[in-house]
Amino acid sequence: MQLPVIIGVDGGGTSCKLVAVQTDGTVLGTCKGKGVNYNAIGMQLARERLKEAVDALLAQIGGRELLGVALGSSALDARADEALVRAFAGELFSPEKLLLDSDVYVALIGAYTGKPGVMTISGTGSMVVGLDTANSVHVLGGWGYKLDEPGGGYGIAIEGLKAAFMALEKIGPDTALAQAALDFFKAPDSRQLITVLYDEKCEPADIARFAGVVLKTAETGDAISTAIMENQMEILAKMTAKVLDSCPHQVCLYGGVFDHSPATAACFKHTLQTLVPDVQFAGMELPPELGAVLMFLQDRNALDNAIIETMKSTWRAFQK
């Protein structure tokens, strides 16, 4: 008899990653979907996008019995209560099969396989979460796009766009970001750029992608872009240092900003080391989507070392 499966989801603002795992820890398949941050796109669209991705993964692995879906959501900074789970489930999911927590928390659980440590994420948004030796969770950041949260793609992009507008309208210093913003958003001038950015089809995730342009212009020596990157990483490093006050001094980095810009990751590490000289940087034992599966099993008191080892070995084999 085939064992039922759990689907773990790393639910970011720009995209989501899914993995299907048997209850014994065997990894069966993966897929990707669109962003599911309901704070940015609304509950209904987030729910529909998740359902589409879950159905695609179940079809890929042969329609196995689904035990549950564990979502690490960039819209959350803590475990969702029953009312929120039911609201998110809507008409497409069974609430009793859903477990929702923050994307940073599942990244933390995956990185250290449930052991204490600190996780700093810089993706579309940013957040820092730590697990101390007493199993208490410490969270900073995750302010959301309405507050231009610093340290992630959206915050970097907004600062870059502000600098671009200042240059385009001749009230600020010249920067390569001015023409880069017009090119990226396909606008002929600053007035049309405003129209493009406020179009209802332009989601926060679309704006956040401009962060890649800001970081590339920083790497080519643009002083304004460099200052933006350094300032954003300084704020994120200060948040991380604060969480490290309560947790073991080891940090794992995750997210598209760190992945796609080694210079930005290096800037963050250097800044953090000036604040916490004995900090150690750790690699991730398992990715966030598998961290979500671990969280689901922990929640049901069904996790043991044998399952973790099976997950590690089948994940390594699956990646080859």
N, C-alpha and C positions, 0 to 999 in steps of 0.2 A: 504494500500500500504506500502511495506517495505521501510524504509529509506535507502539511500546509506551509504556506510561505508568508513571510512578513516583507512588506515593501518599505524601505527606508528612503527618505527624501531630504536632500539638501536644498531647501527652498529659498533661493535668492531673489533679488528684485529684477535681475536681468534674465536669469535662466534658472532651471532646477535640474538636479541630477538624481536619478532613482536607481535603486538596486533591489533585486529580489533575492531573498535568502530563506532557505529551509529552516525550520525550527531547530535543526541540529547544527546550524552554522554554515551549511554549504551554500556558497554563492552560485546563483543560477543564471543571472542576467542583469544587464544594465540598460538604461536609456536616458535621454535628455528631454526636457520640456521647456516651455516658456516660463518667464518669471511669475511667481505666485504671491508676491507681497500685496496683501489685500488693502493695506494702508495706502498704497499707491494706485491700485487699479480697481479696488472695490471687491467685496466679498464674492459676488456672483461670478465675476470673470476669473478670479483666483481659483475658485472651486471648480469651474469648468475646465480650466487649464490643467489642474491637478488630475481631474478625472480622466481627461484625454491621455495624459502621460501614463497614469496607472493602467488604464485599459490597454495601451500599446505595449507596456511591459508584460502584462499578463498574457497577451496574445503571443508575444515573443517566446515565452517559456512554456507555452502549451496549455494555458487556461487552468492553472493549478488553483486549489482552494486557498482563498485569501484569509489569513488569520487576522491581519490588521495592517494599517498604514501609519507609520510614525513619521511625522513631518517636523523638521527643524525649520521654522519660518523666520524670515528676516523682518516680519511684522511683529514679532514677539520678543520680550526680554525675560520671560519666565514661563512656567508651565501654565497652559490654558486651563481655565476652570470648566466645569461641565456646561455652563451656559454658553460660553464661547465656542466650545467644541460643537455643540448642537447648532449654533448659528452658522459655523463654517460648514458643517456637514450638509445642511440644507436638504435638498431632495436627492442628492447624488451619492452621499455616503451614509453608512450606518455609524452613528455617533459612538457606539460601543466598540467599533473597530478602529477608531481614530485616537491618536495620541499626539498632541501638539506642544512644542516647546520652541525656544529660540534656535535659530540656525547656529549661533555661536556656541550654545550649550551642547548640541549634538556634535559639533566640531571638536569641542573639548573632550567629550566622552570618547570619540573616535581616536583622537590624538594620543590619549594616555590610557585607552581601554578602561576607563572608569577610575583611574588613579588620580591623585591630586596634581595640580599644575595650572597653568594659565594659558589661555588662548586669546590671541589678538587677530581679529578679522578686519581686512580692508578690501571690501568688494564694492558693490553698488553703494552700500552704507558701511558703517564701521561699528564695532562693539568690542569690549573686552570682558571676558568672564573667567573667573578662577574658582577652582575647587580646593578648599583647604583640607588639612589633615583630619578635621572633624566632620568632613563631608558637607560643610556649609558652602553655599554658592555666593560669589561676589560678582556684581555686574556694574559696569560703567559704560557710558556712551549709548549708542542706539537711539539717538534723539529723533531720527527720522528726517525725511526730506523737507518738511515744512520749516524746520529749524536749520536747514543747510548743514546737517551734522558734519563735523570735520573728521578728516582721517580716512574717508572712503571716496569712491569715484564721484558720487554726486557732489560732495562738498568741494573736492578739487575742481570739478567741472564748473560749478557755480563761481568760485573765485576766479577761474580762468576766464569765464564769460564776462564777469564784472571788469576785469582788467582789459579785455578786448573792447568792451563798450567805451571804457574811459579813453582808450587810444583812438578808437574810431571817431569819437565825438570831440577829440582834441582837448580833453580836460585831464588827461593823465599821460604817463610816459609811454613812449612807443614800445611796442612789443610784437613779436611774430604771431602772437595769439590773435591779433586783430584780423589779419587776412585768413589765418587758419580757421577762425570761427565762421567767417563767411563761406569759406570753401566747404567746411564740414557739414554745415546746415543748409548749404546750397541757397544762400541769400545774397542778393546783389549789394546790399548796404545795411547799415545798422537798423534802420527803420523796418525793413523787411525781416531782419533777423528777429526782432521782437515778435512780429506776427507769426513767424515759424515756431518760436518757442512757446507761444501761448495757444497754438492750435490744439484742440482737444485730442487730436491723435498723437501728440507729442507727450509720451509718458516720462516720468522721472528717470526711468532706465535709459531712455533715448538720450536724455541730457547727460546722464552719468557717463555715457560712452565717450563724451568729449574729454574726459579725464585722460584718456590715452594720448590725445593730442597734446594736452598740457604737459604730460610727463615726457613725451618725445621732444618737445621744444625745450624743455629743461635740459635734457641730455645733449642737445645741440648748442647749449650755452646761453639761451635766452634768460636774461637776468630776472625778469618778472616771473616767468614760469618756474625758475629755480627757487625764488623766494616763496612762491605759493607752495611748492612741494615741501620745502623745508619747514615752513610754518605748520602745514597740515600734519606732517610726521611728528613735529615737536608736541603738538596737542595730543596726538594718539599715544606717544611715548609717555607723556605725563599721566594719562589715564591708566596705561599699563603699569606704570610704577606704583600708582596708588593701589591697584589690585594686588600687586606683588607684596605690599605691606602685610597682607593677611595670608599669603600663600607661599608655597615653595618657590624659590627663585629660578624657575624654568619656564620658558615661554615658547609656544609654538605659533608660527605665523601661517595665516591662510587667507585666501581671497585673490580675486583677479588683479587687483592693484599690485600686490606683492609678486604674484606669479608672472605678470607681464612687464614689470619694471624692476629689474634687479637693482638699479641705482636707487630707487625709492625704498626698497627693502633694506639696502645697505645704510641709507640715511636714517631710517627708523632704528635699526640695530645700534648704530653709533650713538644716536641721541639717547636711547634707552640705557646704554652702557655708561653714559655720563651721569645718569640719575641713579642707576642700580649697578655698581661696578661688578658685582659677583653674579650677575644674571647669566644663565645658560640658555642657549637656544636649542630646542629639541625638534626632531623630525616627527611627522605624524605616523603613528603605528597603523591606523586605519583612517580612511577618508570620512568626512561628515555623514554621508549617506549611510555608511555602515555604523557610524556612531548612533544614528537614529534607531537602527535595528537593536543595537546594544541597549539603548534607553528603553525600548519597548519590552525587551526581555527582562531587564532589571525591574521595570514597573510591575511585572507579573511574577517576580521572584523565580524566573526560569533561566537565569544566566549562570553559567559555570565556566571554569577554565577550559574544559574540553570544547565547548561551543566557541569560545574565543579563539582557540588554537585552530579549530577547523575553519573558522572564518578567515583567519590570517592565511592559512595555507591555500585554501581554495581561491581567495582573492588574488594571491600572488600568481597562481596558475592561470587564473582567469585573465590577468593582465598581460600574459605572455602572448 
